[in-house]
């Protein structure tokens, strides 16, 4: 099911100028959302990658794919099954990308990720 799935930002375009705090809504098609720890076929939960290389191109992504995503300022977890959040971003340019993880925060294979977008906080 993950092969046909797609993650995307709702109402937030690449190149947008925004204000902080920024409400970010997560879109998903082709699969369902389930909280971390819930093993259900065809589901996962959202992570927002902030100010880091596109998924699969960052140093250490192979290890992360095996061990699960860290929880830090570059990898925000939404293991409660949340589909939106409010990000407090400093003024300037920031990159954002959605990445779906399984019940244990391991990115799906093949990855279900949004395009990496850049927003500018005024």
N, C-alpha and C positions, 0 to 999 in steps of 0.2 A: 504493500500500500504506500510506503514512503516514496517509492519511485515517482508516483504521480502527484505527490503532495507539494504544496507551495506555501512558504511563509512570506509575509509582506507587511509593510507599515500601512496603516489606514490614515489617510489624510495628511501624510507627511512625505514631501517629495524631496528628491536629491536636489541640493542647491538652495533649499529653503532658508530664509532668514526667520529666526524664531526668538522668543523671549524665554527666559528661565525664571521659575521652574517650567519645564516643558512636559505637557501630558502626551504620552506616547501610547497609541493603541496598536495592538498586535492582531494581524489578520492571518488566517490559516485556512487552506482549502485542501481537500483530499485526505484529511486525517482528523482525528479528534484530539482534544486537550484533556489530560488527566494529571492529577497531582503527582509529584515525585513520590516514589515508593509504591505506586500503583502499577502493576504489570498488566496491561491490557493491550492486546494486539491492535495496531493501527492508531496508537495514541502516543503522546509525548507532552513535554511542557516547554515553555519558552525560556530562552536566555537572551539578554541583550549584550552584544559585544560593543564596547565603547572604546574609541581611540586605540584600536589595535589593527593589525593586518587582517585582510579578509580571511574568513575561516579556511583553513587548509594551507595557507601561505605563511602563517606565523611560525617563528621558531618554537619548537616544542609542541606543535599541534598534533603530531603523531602520538606523542606520549599522553597528551590531554585526551585524545580520542580513545586511548586504551584505558586511562584511569578515571576519566570524568573531568568535567570543567571545574576549575578552581572558582572559589567565590571571592572576588576582589573587585577593585575599582574598574577593571576592564571586562569583567565577566559577571553580570548581574543575573541572579537566579530568580525564577518565578515558579518555584516548585509547588506553590499552593494552587497552581492552575490558573493564575491571573492572566488576563488578556489586555491589561493596560497598566501603566505606571506613571509616576511623575518623576522626572529626572531633574536634578539641580545641577546645571552645567555652567561652568565659568564662561565669561564672554570669549568669543573667538570661534574658530572652526572645530567641529567635532565629527567623527565618523561613528555611525551606528549600523549594526547588522543584527538581525534576528537569527537565532540558531535553535532548532528543536533538539531536546535531549530526551533520553529514555527515562525510565523510573529511577535510574541511578546517576543521572546527569551526564551520561555518556552520549555524545552526539550520534545521531542516527547515521546509518551507513546503508545507502548513500545519504549524504547530508541533506537535510531539509533546512535551507537557509534563505533569507531574503537577499536581495541585492544590498551591497554595502553603500550607504548613502552618506553624504556630507551635509551637515546643517551648520549655519552660522548663528551663534547666539549674540544678540545685540546687548 
